[in-house]
Amino acid sequence: MRSALQGIPIVILLFVATILEVSGDAAVRTAIYNHVGLARLGLFLAGAILLLGYGTFLNLAPLEFGQVAGLYLATLFVVWQVINFVAFRALPTLPIILGGLLVIAGGAIITFWKPA
């Protein structure tokens, strides 16, 4: 049975999956280090729901797992840096930028290079 969500373009699916994963991770990290009691529990629950959404959207992409992983990792790096700045006010350092460029290049090679 084909889901209505499977008609969404791959780039959108991966972008949504990435935002959900990074946001879920940020919620869990915030719960662990910055909160106690019900606030911590609420953040853990929010993180769990966001991470479930990530797994769902990532697996809706109609690509082989290896291909989707390459594009996803490149997207993940970019979104991770945006969320890191928004949630934690941290700018990427030069090593992170240079390493990230390698991640993006590798993701593009894995996804788009079609061997003869």
Backbone torsions as a table, in degrees:
resi	resn	phi	psi	omega
1	MET	NA	129.5	-176.8
2	ARG	-92.0	127.8	179.6
3	SER	-80.5	149.1	176.1
4	ALA	-62.1	-28.2	179.2
5	LEU	-69.3	-22.3	-178.9
6	GLN	-71.4	-10.3	176.6
7	GLY	-84.8	-5.9	-179.7
8	ILE	-73.1	138.3	178.9
9	PRO	-56.0	144.9	-176.5
10	ILE	-54.2	-43.7	-177.5
11	VAL	-60.6	-40.0	178.9
12	ILE	-66.7	-44.9	178.4
13	LEU	-57.1	-45.2	-178.3
14	LEU	-69.5	-37.9	178.8
15	PHE	-64.3	-45.0	178.1
16	VAL	-63.3	-45.0	179.1
17	ALA	-58.6	-42.5	-179.0
18	THR	-64.9	-46.2	179.3
19	ILE	-60.9	-42.0	179.5
20	LEU	-64.9	-42.5	-179.0
21	GLU	-65.7	-49.2	-176.7
22	VAL	-66.5	-38.9	177.7
23	SER	-66.6	-40.7	177.4
24	GLY	-63.0	-42.6	177.8
25	ASP	-64.3	-41.2	178.9
26	ALA	-64.0	-38.1	178.3
27	ALA	-64.6	-43.8	179.2
28	VAL	-65.2	-43.6	179.4
29	ARG	-61.2	-42.9	178.7
30	THR	-64.7	-40.2	178.3
31	ALA	-61.5	-44.1	-176.9
32	ILE	-66.5	-44.9	-169.7
33	TYR	-99.3	-18.2	-171.4
34	ASN	-124.0	-4.2	-174.5
35	HIS	-139.3	161.1	174.6
36	VAL	-135.7	168.9	172.9
37	GLY	64.8	-140.2	-176.4
38	LEU	-65.3	-34.0	177.8
39	ALA	-62.0	-42.6	178.6
40	ARG	-63.0	-46.5	179.9
41	LEU	-60.3	-43.9	178.4
42	GLY	-62.1	-41.7	178.5
43	LEU	-67.3	-38.4	175.8
44	PHE	-61.9	-43.2	179.4
45	LEU	-64.2	-45.1	177.5
46	ALA	-60.4	-43.4	178.5
47	GLY	-60.8	-42.8	-179.9
48	ALA	-63.0	-42.4	179.7
49	ILE	-65.6	-43.6	178.8
50	LEU	-62.8	-41.1	-179.8
51	LEU	-69.2	-33.4	173.5
52	LEU	-64.7	-41.4	176.8
53	GLY	-61.9	-39.7	177.6
54	TYR	-58.4	-50.4	-178.9
55	GLY	-60.8	-37.5	179.7
56	THR	-66.8	-51.4	-177.4
57	PHE	-66.6	-37.3	179.3
58	LEU	-61.9	-40.9	-176.1
59	ASN	-82.5	-5.1	173.3
60	LEU	-79.8	-18.8	-179.1
61	ALA	-64.6	126.4	-175.7
62	PRO	-82.6	57.1	177.0
63	LEU	-125.8	159.6	171.1
64	GLU	-61.3	150.4	-175.1
65	PHE	-56.5	-42.3	179.9
66	GLY	-62.1	-40.1	179.1
67	GLN	-68.9	-45.3	-178.9
68	VAL	-65.1	-34.6	179.3
69	ALA	-63.8	-40.6	179.7
70	GLY	-62.5	-50.8	179.6
71	LEU	-65.8	-38.2	179.9
72	TYR	-63.1	-43.6	-179.2
73	LEU	-62.6	-38.8	177.2
74	ALA	-64.7	-44.8	178.3
75	THR	-64.4	-40.7	-179.7
76	LEU	-58.8	-44.0	-179.5
77	PHE	-58.1	-47.5	-177.1
78	VAL	-64.6	-49.0	-178.2
79	VAL	-65.9	-37.0	179.1
80	TRP	-58.5	-41.3	-179.5
81	GLN	-68.3	-37.9	177.7
82	VAL	-64.7	-48.7	179.8
83	ILE	-64.7	-38.3	178.0
84	ASN	-59.5	-38.5	177.8
85	PHE	-72.6	-46.3	-177.2
86	VAL	-65.7	-46.3	-174.3
87	ALA	-83.2	-35.1	-172.0
88	PHE	-121.8	1.9	178.5
89	ARG	56.1	37.1	-178.9
90	ALA	-110.8	124.6	175.6
91	LEU	-88.5	146.5	178.4
92	PRO	-69.7	142.7	176.6
93	THR	-83.7	170.8	179.4
94	LEU	-58.2	-44.7	177.0
95	PRO	-60.0	-36.7	178.3
96	ILE	-66.8	-41.5	179.0
97	ILE	-64.2	-47.6	-179.1
98	LEU	-65.2	-44.4	176.7
99	GLY	-62.6	-38.3	178.2
100	GLY	-63.7	-37.0	176.1
101	LEU	-62.7	-37.4	176.1
102	LEU	-67.2	-39.0	177.3
103	VAL	-61.9	-45.7	-179.9
104	ILE	-63.5	-44.7	178.4
105	ALA	-62.4	-43.2	178.9
106	GLY	-63.4	-42.3	178.2
107	GLY	-61.8	-39.9	178.7
108	ALA	-65.8	-41.6	178.9
109	ILE	-62.9	-47.6	-178.8
110	ILE	-59.9	-41.1	-173.5
111	THR	-81.1	-43.3	-167.6
112	PHE	-105.8	-17.5	-179.8
113	TRP	-74.1	118.1	-179.7
114	LYS	-106.9	100.2	-179.7
115	PRO	-61.0	146.5	-178.3
116	ALA	-72.5	NA	NA
